[in-house]
Amino acid sequence: MKAQPLRFNYEFSRVYRRASFATGRVLTIHVFHRPKGLKHNNTRIPEDILRVGFCASKKTMGAVGRNRARRLMREAYRHLEPRISEGNDIVITMKNVDELPSYAQVANETEVLLSRLKVLKPGACDDAKSDD
């Protein structure tokens, strides 16, 4: 199932405030396990969906660098999406870096941090390996 985006500032704020997080060299990942009955505009959010947001800091990168960073994070997440359990709100943030990391670094760190947060389903096969 394809993840839905986090779009509103209060959704990001809720994740930052109430979520557990893990930090690596270039990424920080916040995971909020949604309680049943959580609402958005007086409409219940289904428990079986996954919502995700991507952020890059304005401090060191210009617009082009931030967009590239978000594309890297989105692609790394896309390969892991089938293995992530539903019912979570996830925010992946690129730290302030002088030079953008490679895709391999971002993909590896995303997998490590998500497994550290116990969001990856056990025993699921890796979708990235089946692309060969």
Secondary structure, DSSP 8 states (H G I E B T S, - for coil): ---EE--SHHHHHHHHHH-EEEE-SSEEEEEEE--TT-EETTEE--TT--EEEEEE-TTT--HHHHHHHHHHHHHHHHHHGGGB-SSEEEEEEE---SS---HHHHHHHHHHHHHHTT-B-TT---TTGGG-
